[in-house]
Amino acid sequence: MFKALIVIAALQLMVDQAMSQPNCDVVKIAEDYARARWPVDLTTDRRVVRWLEGNVWKVAFEIPPDTLGYVPEIGIDQRTCQVVSAILWQ
């Protein structure tokens, strides 16, 4: 009985860790965070690039090639949909 309980608890932990928020719009969260944090809108008319690093979504708003400017990169936890990092690249 005790072994079965341990197996069930381990399976539940694995499922909880693998599941992400179904309504987590990482691009929208990143846009809102960047607009609130920096005085200039660095998200309009930019190409959005997103990728997954571990359990953190990374969202960057890239500038066109051969231009100068800043590129915000926002990290969002996959499970909680909370911003966990923010970097402004030049």
Secondary structure as UniProt FT lines:
FT   HELIX           2..18
FT   TURN            22..23
FT   HELIX           26..37
FT   TURN            44..45
FT   STRAND          47..53
FT   TURN            54..55
FT   STRAND          56..62
FT   TURN            65..66
FT   STRAND          71..77
FT   TURN            78..80
FT   STRAND          83..89
//
